[in-house]
């Protein structure tokens, strides 16, 4: 069987083929379906290794459709590139290293997300782009107003234009911010539509609906968690999920010295900051009885370490709770997190 490594990129891809006779074939092709079909369509079944990337899924499916065995590998697995020099990195060397790793079996499989979850990720990415664009426009408008000593009251981004109407804006400044306000009106409409779509998805899909029973967790956060984790079975436990989302502290320890720093911030940025935002909401705004055990737990940490650290710790715990709910197919039960003191306080 032939062993093939493909270093796939947006425009061009480098291919390295190790034949069963020991021959080395190298090619560079345009990253298009018809070019892959032209190169691999007539070849006998081969084992192909590509690293996970934006293009990896459609390339893998295209090659699988041609009858080949495709392995999508984790690019962070350093032994996979053991044959490559650290001083010189090229696409050609990468493709050779992938082909050699494919032949020797030196790789770690990357998770291939299902079509449904990939669609959810696309919806979330589009919504995030809209929200970030609106936030940039609001910051620019505030900056232009501050030059003239004008300020807009604090509040939600959705009602920023309404609050702006309470400010007497000079004609020249209004001319400056006019194009931004015109675009923001459309942004607000599209974000509202995206939010309604997330709410509809949450009501239709049982897994997302169950996650929304956690205090502070709304449809957007629940959808993002489900889209990122995909299936609970691929994780060994809650601690692995917390590390996967970058919510565990960095550590540099050696011998008797142990040093833990800020969180790693690895993994999906969107899901991590949504969990942190949910933790802020849970700690400061939610008044439900169901939220009290988690709030009490976070407040004890805040008394010792400060509120910011307590919020991150609460976000980490929320990640573990949401994972456990996905794994067990259950809804949130506050009783599992109550201490004896909490139970006495609630029954008093």
Order of alpha helices (4+ residues) and beta strands (2+ residues): beta-beta-beta-alpha-beta-alpha-beta-alpha-alpha-alpha-alpha-alpha-alpha-alpha-beta-beta-alpha-alpha-alpha-alpha
